[in-house]
């Protein structure tokens, strides 16, 4: 699949107050990761988009609960256009 442009959309869909941080990471080899966008703090119900300004073969979303005792539900969407 060859995509000309792409975006990750992230929704904090937690049912309780559970903020999370998210950031976009990219990699040339799937092993060495570079922080490209973020970190962004998402409170419950918040939405953000993450887009890379640099092209590399691999991309992923790194995420973590702000409070390690909170259960966080994130819906992560990937949308691209060829």
Residue, then its C-alpha position, 0 to 999 in steps of 0.5 A: x500500500x502506497x500512501x501519499x499522506x496519512x494521519x493518526x487520530x487518537x480519542x481518549x474514550x475512557x469512562x472515568x477521569x483518566x488522562x493519557x499522554x500520546x506521541x508519534x514515533x517513527x523509525x527507519x528499521x522498526x527497532x530504533x524509534x524517534x519521537x516525531x510529534x507530541x507528547x500530547x496530554x489527552x483528558x477523557x473525551x479529548x481528541x488529537x491528531x498526529x502527523x509526521x513531517x518526516x518520512x520513514x518506513x515505520x510509525x507507531x503511537x506511544x501512549x501511557x496513563x498519566x496516573x499509572x493506577x488509572x485504566x485508560x481506553x484509547x481509540x487509535x485510528x489510522x487514515x491514509x490517502x494514496 
